[in-house]
């Protein structure tokens, strides 16, 4: 049997997320503000952190380079979250 197959509950209850989960006030406030930002802002910020990291590496500042370079994945994940909230909505 496929491990990804979902079996409906036998008691007839709904299993969709919208029936049991609602976003809190803080999440809604954050999402309403971040939805105003263009999604590519996060992409450009990630590229900027990579460029900054490269510049610091060339200048011989390895620790600072690593610190700034580690911002890129976080910024990309935030951009992905922002995009999903815009496309799918939060509730």
MOWO-V147365 format. One record per run of one state. SS is the DSSP state (H for helix, E for strand, C for the rest). FROM is the first residue (numbers start at 0). TO is the last residue. If there is no record, write none. Layout:
# MOWO-V147365
ss->SS from->FROM to->TO
ss->SS from->FROM to->TO
This chain:
# MOWO-V147365
ss->C from->0 to->15
ss->H from->16 to->18
ss->C from->19 to->23
ss->H from->24 to->33
ss->C from->34 to->37
ss->H from->38 to->57
ss->C from->58 to->60
ss->H from->61 to->68
ss->C from->69 to->69
ss->H from->70 to->87
ss->C from->88 to->90
